[in-house]
Each structure stands twice: as structure tokens, then as C-alpha cells.
Amino acid sequence: MMQTSFYSSHRLGALLRRRYGLLGLLVLLSACVVTAVALHWNERLYFNLTQLINVTGQDVTNRWLPGYAVVIDGKPVRGISQNLSAVSYDADLDRLLAVVNGGPTELVALSKTGELLERYPLQGFGDIEGVTYMGHGRVAVSDERAQQISIFRLPAQPRPIEASEAQFFSLGINLNGNKGFEGLTYDAAGDRLFIVKERDPRQLYEVGGVAASLEGPLQLTIRDRSDWIADQVFATDLSDIHFDAATGHLILLSDESRLLMELSDSGRMLSYRSLNRWFGGLQRSAPHPEGVTIDNDGTLFVVSEPNLFYSFRRAEG
């Protein structure tokens, strides 16, 4: 009788351990699924599978971001200690313009190897997060909290730039504190700005007739392009955007997901590249990538907080 009781208790204990083990495994798998969906890993997997099937994915008319190799890997920019945010290519002077938004807000000029060239203190401006060069000395910057775009001309020599020197317009849509307008870029041929809202929700706007309105009658047109990023962009946030004049495509940057993504002119995902050290060929993951741009030679530049500079070149062949 005692042997039977012992055997039954032992069997019951084994059964309970197995059930709890299965329950624990189920909880773990559920957590993995939730994490994968939250971080859009499932969408990345689907995209990769479709690219394997679609052999035209590496079309020469695309940037094809996986083909870009690291040239400069996280170089600290001397003279800037923190809060390096946003970058844009100045084609007129073959240099980069970037924003420093911690403490004194500044627009700075950088060489294409990450050397500090000039400083332009921005006085009276708000929470500046984005910058784009529009050509002919004209610059547009975005105020994240107010969701305001300010446009001004760079002075011939470095000096403080007052907010009163700028023309501006605001898009107070879904105001959300420091999760507002994070990046912007200019398409000179189409005279339009593309503006990204960071998150909660992620949004993409196209504003046409910008330069024409600065020089003549007001004729802005505003289009909500958020459907381009709703299903195609597998990133948890958006920190910057670049219009690639050579292809007509948009390059999107995500800080949280550490991703560069290429969208077609109709919002179709074409390629992506990781800025994580495990998948991106970097010695260390870019800590907080905040800015992306491409120069006339096709070199891709990324800046990351606190003060890190990266460049990438498309591998030959």
C-alpha cells in the first residue's frame, strides 16, 4: 500500500513538473512572439524571404542599402561633446550641415570625414531636431515640440542666427511633446519637403510648393503620406529622412531599431541596412542614430548621439 502511494505521488509530481514545464515554455514562446511583433522582426523576415524570391530586388536603380560597406566607423567629432542630431548634405559647398541641440542649439558645418568646420548658434529657436539644405544657401530646420518648420539663409560668415531671420510654418497635427517632427528633407526638383514624426504615431508628410511660396504667393500643398510607412516600414520609430535625388527614393532612419530603410517613390520598401554591430559590420552598434544623408558621389553619412560620425560606400561590383 505504501509502495502504491509512493508510486502515485512520484507519478503525480512528474506529471505536474511536465505540465509546468510546458506552461513555462508556452509563456516563453508567447513572450518571444510579442517581442518579435513589437520590434517588427516578423516583417523583416517576410521582407527578406520575398527578396530572395524576387531576384530583381538589387536593381541598379535602387540604392540597395545592404551593399554599403563601412568607411568611417563611429568617429567622435572633435569640438562636439554631445547631442549631435540630424545631418544634411550641402551640395553647393560639398560639406555637411548638422544640428547640435543640447544646451546651446547650433547649426554646425562638418567635412565629409567628420571634422568640425564652422558653428552657427541658433538663437530663439525651439527644440530643433531636423535639418535639410535646400540649395542657394537656404536651410530648413524642424522644431520637434512645436512641429514648426523654419527656413533661413546661411550668412556668408559664421555668426549667430536669430529666429527672427527665419520664415516659418507649423503643422500642429497630433502634438505629442518630444515625439513630434524628428526629421525633414528637401526635394529640389519637386520643390517639396518630406517631414517625419518620430512615433505615437509615426507619420510622414509631404509639403509642396515650399520655395515658390517663399519667393511669391503662398501656395503650399500638404499631403499625408503616412500610409507609406504604416505597413512597409518595420521600425519602432523614425529619427530622420533623406530624399535621394539620384533615385527619387526616400531613405528613412530609425534610432530605436538601428535601421536604414529605402522606400520607393510610391512608398514600397526596397532595401534596408542594420546599424547594429552584429549585422551592420560595425565595431559597436550606433548608440542613437539621429541623422542620415547622401552626397553627390553616393556616399552615405550617419550621425549618432552623443557625437559619433559614420560613412558608408557602396561596394564596387
C-alpha positions as CSV (number, residue, x, y, z in Angstrom):
1,M,0.0,0.0,0.0
2,M,2.8,2.4,0.9
3,Q,4.6,1.5,-2.3
4,T,1.5,2.2,-4.3
5,S,1.1,5.6,-2.6
6,F,4.7,6.5,-3.2
7,Y,4.5,5.5,-6.8
8,S,1.3,7.6,-7.3
9,S,2.9,10.6,-5.6
10,H,6.0,10.3,-7.7
11,R,4.0,10.0,-10.9
12,L,1.8,13.0,-9.9
13,G,4.9,15.1,-9.2
14,A,6.4,14.1,-12.6
15,L,3.2,15.0,-14.4
16,L,3.0,18.4,-12.6
17,R,6.6,19.2,-13.5
18,R,6.0,18.3,-17.1
19,R,2.8,20.5,-17.2
20,Y,4.6,23.4,-15.5
21,G,7.5,22.9,-17.9
22,L,5.2,23.1,-20.9
23,L,3.4,26.1,-19.4
24,G,6.7,27.8,-18.9
25,L,7.7,27.0,-22.5
26,L,4.4,28.4,-23.7
27,V,4.8,31.6,-21.8
28,L,8.4,32.0,-23.1
29,L,7.2,31.4,-26.7
30,S,4.4,33.9,-26.2
31,A,6.8,36.5,-24.9
32,C,9.1,35.9,-27.9
33,V,6.2,36.3,-30.4
34,V,5.0,39.5,-28.7
35,T,8.6,40.9,-28.7
36,A,9.1,39.9,-32.4
37,V,5.9,41.7,-33.4
38,A,6.7,44.8,-31.3
39,L,10.1,45.0,-32.9
40,H,8.8,44.1,-36.4
41,W,11.1,41.1,-36.7
42,N,8.3,39.2,-38.4
43,E,8.1,41.9,-41.0
44,R,11.8,41.8,-41.6
45,L,11.7,38.0,-42.0
46,Y,8.9,38.3,-44.6
47,F,10.7,41.1,-46.5
48,N,13.9,39.0,-46.6
49,L,12.1,36.0,-47.9
50,T,10.4,38.0,-50.6
51,Q,13.7,39.5,-51.6
52,L,15.2,36.0,-52.0
53,I,12.3,35.1,-54.3
54,N,12.4,38.4,-56.2
55,V,15.8,38.4,-57.9
56,T,15.2,42.0,-59.2
57,G,15.5,43.3,-55.7
58,Q,19.0,44.5,-56.4
59,D,18.0,46.7,-59.3
60,V,20.7,49.2,-60.2
61,T,18.0,52.0,-59.9
62,N,17.9,51.3,-56.2
63,R,20.4,52.2,-53.6
64,W,20.3,48.7,-52.2
65,L,21.5,49.5,-48.7
66,P,22.9,46.1,-47.8
67,G,25.6,46.7,-50.5
68,Y,27.0,49.7,-48.5
69,A,30.3,49.0,-46.6
70,V,31.6,50.9,-43.6
71,V,34.3,53.5,-44.3
72,I,34.3,55.6,-41.1
73,D,33.1,53.7,-38.0
74,G,31.8,55.8,-35.2
75,K,34.4,58.6,-35.2
76,P,33.9,61.1,-32.4
77,V,33.5,64.6,-33.8
78,R,36.1,66.8,-32.1
79,G,34.6,70.0,-30.7
80,I,31.2,68.4,-30.1
81,S,30.7,66.5,-26.9
82,Q,27.0,65.5,-27.0
83,N,23.6,65.9,-28.7
84,L,24.7,65.6,-32.3
85,S,21.4,65.3,-34.1
86,A,20.4,65.3,-37.8
87,V,22.6,65.9,-40.8
88,S,22.2,67.1,-44.4
89,Y,24.5,67.5,-47.4
90,D,25.3,71.0,-48.7
91,A,25.9,70.4,-52.4
92,D,26.9,74.0,-53.0
93,L,30.0,73.8,-50.7
94,D,30.4,70.0,-50.7
95,R,30.1,69.7,-46.9
96,L,27.6,68.5,-44.3
97,L,25.3,70.5,-42.1
98,A,24.3,69.1,-38.7
99,V,22.4,70.1,-35.6
100,V,23.6,70.2,-32.0
101,N,20.5,70.6,-29.8
102,G,21.7,70.2,-26.2
103,G,22.5,73.3,-24.2
104,P,23.1,76.0,-26.8
105,T,21.4,74.9,-30.0
106,E,23.8,75.2,-33.0
107,L,23.9,74.5,-36.7
108,V,27.4,73.2,-37.5
109,A,29.3,72.6,-40.7
110,L,31.3,69.3,-40.9
111,S,33.7,68.0,-43.5
112,K,32.9,64.6,-45.2
113,T,35.4,63.0,-42.9
114,G,33.7,64.3,-39.7
115,E,35.8,67.3,-38.9
116,L,34.1,70.4,-37.4
117,L,34.4,73.4,-39.8
118,E,32.0,76.1,-38.6
119,R,29.4,76.9,-36.0
120,Y,26.2,78.9,-36.4
121,P,24.5,79.4,-33.0
122,L,20.7,79.3,-33.3
123,Q,19.1,81.9,-31.0
124,G,15.4,82.0,-30.2
125,F,14.7,78.7,-31.9
126,G,12.9,75.9,-30.1
127,D,13.7,72.1,-29.9
128,I,15.5,71.8,-33.2
129,E,15.8,68.1,-34.3
130,G,15.9,68.1,-38.1
131,V,17.8,70.0,-40.8
132,T,17.9,69.9,-44.6
133,Y,19.8,72.0,-47.1
134,M,17.5,73.5,-49.8
135,G,20.2,75.0,-52.0
136,H,21.4,78.5,-52.7
137,G,22.3,79.0,-49.0
138,R,18.8,78.2,-47.8
139,V,18.4,75.9,-44.8
140,A,15.2,74.4,-43.2
141,V,15.1,73.2,-39.6
142,S,12.3,71.4,-37.7
143,D,11.2,72.2,-34.1
144,E,10.1,68.8,-32.7
145,R,7.7,70.0,-29.9
146,A,6.0,72.9,-31.8
147,Q,6.1,70.9,-35.1
148,Q,7.3,74.1,-36.8
149,I,9.5,74.4,-39.9
150,S,11.8,77.4,-40.0
151,I,13.6,78.4,-43.2
152,F,16.5,80.9,-43.4
153,R,19.6,81.7,-45.4
154,L,23.1,81.0,-44.1
155,P,25.2,84.1,-43.6
156,A,28.4,84.5,-45.6
157,Q,30.5,84.1,-42.5
158,P,29.7,82.1,-39.3
159,R,27.7,84.0,-36.8
160,P,24.6,83.6,-34.6
161,I,21.3,83.2,-36.5
162,E,18.2,84.7,-34.9
163,A,14.8,83.1,-35.1
164,S,13.5,86.5,-36.4
165,E,15.5,86.0,-39.6
166,A,13.5,82.9,-40.5
167,Q,10.2,82.3,-42.3
168,F,8.2,79.5,-40.8
169,F,5.0,77.4,-41.0
170,S,3.5,75.0,-38.5
171,L,1.7,71.7,-38.7
172,G,0.2,71.2,-35.3
173,I,-1.1,67.7,-36.0
174,N,-1.1,65.1,-33.2
175,L,1.1,67.2,-31.0
176,N,3.0,64.9,-28.6
177,G,5.8,66.7,-26.8
178,N,9.2,65.4,-27.7
179,K,7.8,62.8,-30.1
180,G,7.0,65.2,-32.8
181,F,8.8,66.3,-36.0
182,E,12.1,64.5,-35.9
183,G,13.5,64.8,-39.4
184,L,13.0,66.5,-42.7
185,T,14.4,66.5,-46.2
186,Y,14.0,68.6,-49.4
187,D,13.4,67.5,-53.0
188,A,14.7,70.5,-55.0
189,A,13.3,69.3,-58.4
190,G,9.8,68.8,-57.0
191,D,10.0,71.7,-54.6
192,R,8.7,69.7,-51.7
193,L,9.7,68.8,-48.1
194,F,9.2,65.4,-46.6
195,I,8.8,65.5,-42.8
196,V,8.7,62.5,-40.4
197,K,7.1,62.4,-37.0
198,E,9.0,60.2,-34.6
199,R,6.3,58.0,-33.1
200,D,2.9,57.7,-31.3
201,P,2.0,57.6,-34.1
202,R,4.8,57.5,-36.8
203,Q,3.8,59.9,-39.6
204,L,5.1,61.1,-42.9
205,Y,4.0,64.4,-44.6
206,E,4.8,65.9,-48.0
207,V,4.7,69.7,-48.3
208,G,4.8,71.0,-51.8
209,G,5.5,74.5,-53.2
210,V,7.9,75.5,-50.4
211,A,10.5,77.6,-52.3
212,A,7.8,79.0,-54.6
213,S,5.9,80.2,-51.6
214,L,9.0,81.8,-50.1
215,E,9.5,83.8,-53.2
216,G,5.9,84.6,-54.3
217,P,2.3,84.0,-53.4
218,L,1.6,81.3,-50.7
219,Q,0.8,78.1,-52.5
220,L,1.7,75.2,-50.1
221,T,0.1,71.8,-50.6
222,I,0.2,69.3,-47.8
223,R,-0.2,65.5,-48.3
224,D,-0.3,62.9,-45.6
225,R,1.9,60.0,-46.8
226,S,1.7,58.0,-43.5
227,D,0.2,55.1,-45.4
228,W,3.7,54.6,-47.0
229,I,5.2,53.8,-43.6
230,A,2.2,52.1,-41.9
231,D,2.8,48.6,-43.3
232,Q,6.1,48.8,-45.1
233,V,8.4,50.3,-42.5
234,F,9.4,47.7,-39.9
235,A,10.8,50.1,-37.3
236,T,9.5,51.3,-33.9
237,D,10.4,54.9,-34.5
238,L,11.7,57.3,-37.2
239,S,14.6,59.7,-36.4
240,D,15.4,61.2,-39.8
241,I,14.7,61.1,-43.5
242,H,16.7,61.8,-46.7
243,F,15.4,62.4,-50.3
244,D,17.8,60.7,-52.7
245,A,17.7,62.9,-55.8
246,A,19.6,60.2,-57.9
247,T,16.8,57.6,-57.4
248,G,13.8,59.6,-56.3
249,H,13.6,57.3,-53.2
250,L,13.4,58.1,-49.5
251,I,16.0,56.9,-47.0
252,L,14.5,56.5,-43.5
253,L,16.5,56.2,-40.3
254,S,15.3,54.6,-37.0
255,D,17.1,55.3,-33.8
256,E,15.4,52.6,-31.7
257,S,15.6,49.8,-34.3
258,R,19.0,51.0,-35.6
259,L,17.9,50.6,-39.2
260,L,18.3,52.4,-42.5
261,M,15.4,51.8,-44.9
262,E,14.9,52.6,-48.6
263,L,11.4,53.4,-49.9
264,S,10.4,53.9,-53.5
265,D,8.6,57.0,-54.7
266,S,5.3,55.1,-54.1
267,G,6.2,54.0,-50.6
268,R,7.3,50.4,-51.4
269,M,10.1,49.0,-49.2
270,L,13.1,48.3,-51.4
271,S,16.0,47.5,-49.0
272,Y,17.4,48.1,-45.5
273,R,20.6,48.0,-43.6
274,S,21.3,47.5,-39.9
275,L,23.4,49.8,-37.8
276,N,23.7,47.0,-35.2
277,R,27.2,45.7,-34.7
278,W,26.1,42.1,-35.1
279,F,24.6,42.7,-38.6
280,G,25.9,46.0,-39.7
281,G,29.7,45.4,-39.9
282,L,30.3,48.0,-37.1
283,Q,32.7,47.6,-34.2
284,R,29.9,48.8,-31.9
285,S,26.2,49.4,-32.5
286,A,25.4,53.0,-33.3
287,P,24.0,54.1,-29.9
288,H,21.4,56.7,-31.0
289,P,21.5,57.2,-34.8
290,E,19.7,60.6,-35.4
291,G,20.7,61.8,-38.9
292,V,21.2,60.4,-42.4
293,T,22.2,62.0,-45.8
294,I,23.8,61.1,-49.1
295,D,26.3,63.2,-51.1
296,N,26.5,63.6,-54.9
297,D,29.0,60.7,-55.0
298,G,26.6,58.3,-53.4
299,T,28.5,58.2,-50.0
300,L,26.0,57.7,-47.2
301,F,26.6,59.5,-43.9
302,V,25.0,58.9,-40.4
303,V,25.4,60.8,-37.2
304,S,24.6,59.4,-33.8
305,E,24.3,60.9,-30.3
306,P,26.4,61.8,-28.5
307,N,28.9,62.9,-31.2
308,L,29.6,59.9,-33.5
309,F,30.2,60.1,-37.3
310,Y,29.8,57.3,-39.8
311,S,30.2,57.0,-43.5
312,F,29.4,54.1,-45.9
313,R,30.2,53.5,-49.6
314,R,28.5,51.2,-52.0
315,A,30.8,48.2,-52.7
316,E,32.0,48.1,-56.2
317,G,30.7,45.3,-58.4
